Amino acid sequence: MDKDNCSSLTEFFLLGITNSPEMKTLLFVTFLIVYLINVLANLGMITLIRVDSQLHTPMYFFLSHLSFSDLCYSSAVGPKMLSDLLTKSKSIPFVGCASQFFFFYMFIDVECLLLAVMAFDRYKAISSPLLYTVDMSSRLCSVLVAAIYLLGIADALIHTSLAFGLCFCGSKEINHFFCDILPILLISCSDTQINELLIFTIFGFIELSTISGILVSYFYVISSVMKIRSAEGRFKAFSTCASHLTAVAIFQGTMLFMYFRPSSSYSLDQDKMTSLFYSLVIPMLNPLVYSLRNQDVKEATKRLKKFFCLRGVRGTLLQVLGNCDDAKNIQVFEVRENTSVRRDQVSKSSAAVTRAAWAGALRRCGQKRITTKPGMKVILFTIFLVVYLIILLTNLGMIILIIRMDAQLQTPVYFFLSHLSFSDRCYSSAVGPKMLVDLLAENKLIPFVGCALQFFSCIFIDAECVLLAVMAFDRLCFCGSKEINHFCDIPPILPLSCSDTQVNEVVMVTIFVSIELSTISGVLVSHCYIVSSVLKISSAEGRPKAFSTCASHLPAVVIFQGTLLFMYFRPSSSYSLDQDKMTSLFYTLMGVENSTVFAEFVFLGLSGRKDVQQGLFVFFLLVYGITVIANLGMILLIAMDPRLHTPMYYFLGNLSFCDVCYSSTVSPKMLADFLSEQKRIPYNLCAIQMYFFGAFADVECLMLAVMAYDRYVAICNPLLYTVTVSRTVCTQLVAGVYVVGLVDSAIHTSCTFRLSFCTSNVINHFFCDIPPLLALSCSDTSINEVVMFTFIGCVVGCSVVTVLLSYGYIITTVLRMNSAEGRRKAFSTCASHLAAVAVFHGTLLFMYFRPSSSYSMDTDKMASVFYTVVIPMLNPLIYSLRNKDVMGALKKAISTTGSSG
């Protein structure tokens, strides 16, 4: 934290959930019960998994860490919140607030990533059951969990240091019940732009990685399960995933609603309620979900119960479950350790003891806690009977007497209202009669089936929620202007309404997002399988023919989906009806007009001085010559020498090709501009230069990640290396990398050159890069900035994470080698790749991810020179000078050429 922080605060004040004393008492009791259940359930789950040897599997190893995470992040919030509900002063020290913040977000990240790892575990268990114990070894599980905790600690440290490094020179009151990131940013008097950017970036990346991992894992799980012929086998396979899917849906749904809802609908009060749910309720639900829906956990609990019975622990379980004084009166089946008893007899006796314990406990505890005075029972019965009769009469009257019989009420609003009344009557009737009977009866029993049916009545509550949303849409009033500034589309109709359109906006966004996400996911998954299948075709004629069948579909998808995403999902701050009309014209009639008035751009270049330009020309000509010769030489050397026909050098050949290509998109034009007066480039050629440069930059970035994966397999699984990284896999990986690069670059190029350039055509750079072109545009570039940040962040983020994970496994494997020479040899195979990664990613991260406050176009130019001209020259030199195989192949090629000459 910054020592010069302008905040002199030593403590904060939490406003809490409510100021009402009555509500505080009720909330204290409620959340105390929730927190105790949370602690007992999670500790019980951890203990059960540790004690029962049959639960010593990867799935339950991860589940125990999930329970530990639940326990920790709820304990970071729960005790302080409970104490604040009973005290007047809700102060928290500055350091205490920072500590609470750190531990809460650390374990939230751990929980999020653990759910993804558990999805991967389910994928391995169902898709590769025979190799499950090998693939998910204890070492791999430990490494995965350790990596998750490290990521959680790193992320929490970043957010904590940045949040508590801000200035707090105004209010000390945090409008929340714990130190959460958003309310803390609201009371800061510093610029919080970087914090908000990091929240979006890191949380978005973790959420995206987690959700993507879960979706991909379950896609393969479903594919594998569908191949099972037995219906019982399919049911058993799906049942192993039921608990995990429930936990994922609850946690991820809450997190997405919490941090990724539109800023226009943000409310701190709503935020508090959601925070209560995911900080206290979800940690309580997870162990219950995994125990109630998991047969293994149930069986383990029964075994533990038998263990206590067999050890002669009489009455202990009864006292814990019943907490009653008459447990000593229950006849416990005694079994001595040296007596042999048949297993079925023990089981029946244990079950009888358990039933007796529960019966006595419920009977005694019911008399102490639930039973009220007879006079109070009569009063409550009378009140609720009157209320229930009013509900029945009014709702039946609304349905039958008014709506169904009156012809004037045969309109949509009353049609929906009749169904709303029916829903009200149904779900109140599911609860009311039983409650009224229980108020007068001594025995408050309900059959198992009856309880299930009563619970099923929740369907009417869901129906009521949906009906209310539909009625909100139906009830839009148009009491002002009748002029639609468009054709009849949703966005221009909503501004005309004088009603509250919030529900309509939420429904529109929800349904459109679901449809778009499903469509885009379907298209991407389908074409991934298409590419994979086509690349397996041995016939050279067959592959182009297969690809040609998709040629028409892909452009149609890109045009349609790209326009729709821009139309409905751009930020509201950049919304304009005039721009909306133009976009609508495009996706309804496929015609759009760009208002750029220039046919060419002019580069300012690196320097305006002629003497400097001549010196730079000589230097960069030399650099470019070395780049071309070194990279082409590397490609030829790998192609000619059979000893270099391995996956590592196959990827290296593609890396060299990429270096030549993206350097050649910039360097020749830059060299020509050094010698010419007019540094002009036509509009179309500028777009082409940007496209190819972006495509090959992405390919280089992802190729380094693929090479890291190759090194991981070679060092960690040397015996399976040729099988795992086969020729087909290598081809598919490289093809995937090129497809991602081409698509990503097409998105950036189309987004950039749809802008208007109507004021100046002078680019303050030496090639057509995205930032200087955005600075030149007279259009709103907010969408471009978001797209650039998102896509480049995903590409670079995926690459960096893959490299870090691969080298994490490599370092772990190498350090376990006994031979010092073996360790040195293993590390030496990675030295060249590590150097290339450090140079490339270090420059990229500095180039695109430094704070905007430190942005300078001159600094940008220098960094661009390095990664466009210098890095492509360095890569082949690094791989040749530091690689014995390459040096040996080079000497062999030279000697062969000399002898043949």
Summary of the structure (lengths in Angstrom):
residues: 901
radius of gyration: 33.5
end to end distance: 67.9
largest distance: 115.7
contacts: 2653
relative contact order: 0.05
helix: 76%
strand: 2%
